[in-house]
Amino acid sequence: MIPLNPALSTAISIPIGPIAALIGLAVVLGCVPAGPATPRPEGAANPGDYARDRASMVDRQLRARDITDPRVLDAMSRVPRHEFVPEGLRDQAHADRPLPIGQGQTISQPYIVALMTQLAGPGPGDRALDVGTGSGYQAAVLAELAGEVFSIEIHEELADSARERLGRLGYDNVAVRHGDGYRGWPEHAPFDLIVVAAAPAEVPPLLVEQLAPGGRLVMPVGDELGQQLILIEKDEGGSTTRRSIAPVAFVPMTGEARGAGGPDR
């Protein structure tokens, strides 16, 4: 197991204690493609089961680790995660691992979504940019906490299905667009927070430019040799600071990121 980066303790203001190994494992798993999963038998779950699973997820995977922001915990308790995974995998929706959603992409494990959301610190009235919509789960969590969410997905089929899903679930403060998130969404910039769910080799300069003063950018950066989850903060004067949070393993960012030194596939 890759050891937990010591910066995690200062970045999220908790001591490294006996649960460090569990935290490290959770972060390392990140968003890498999951292996084959066993579909649930038809009719094996009902809304009550999902609600109980979700409550257990929050207690055992989030609250028991280092997710301390009550607003993030509440948001993760409210968003019906099972709606954002393929129907045949819904019994595993709250498992402590990523799950495949098609197009070679995954839905991040719950801990990673909560950690990135906590680091980004969305608040009422904030404008958020979500790069890598996937099934729309991260966008839904952000929508529970921020005023507006703009989400970009490079795979058109995923963008279309996420848009329909978020609309059906009542997340009318989320806009989903098919496009290359490497360039952000300049028409709606600046953003108070930016969360990225795919790893380029380097931080896209346009994302930093689109970050508002006082804003936060949370994203994985690296290649097949290793990735780090980083936090970039921009002060009121426009200067930025960068901190490494923990080792992670996300799917690579495609599109223009490949021409900027990122991995091809």
Secondary structure, 3 states (H helix, E strand, C coil): CCCCCCHHHHHCCCCCCCCHHHHHHHHHHCCCCCCCCCCCCCCCCCHHHHHHHHHHHHHHHHHCCCCCCHHHHHHHHHCCHHHHCCHHHHHHCCCCCCEEEECCEEECCHHHHHHHHHHHCCCCCCEEEEECCCCCHHHHHHHHHCCEEEEEECCHHHHHHHHHHHHHCCCCCEEEEECCHHHCCHHHCCEEEEEECCECCCCCHHHHHCEEEEEEEEEEEEECCEEEEEEEEECCCCCEEEEEEEEECCCECCCHHHHCCCCCC
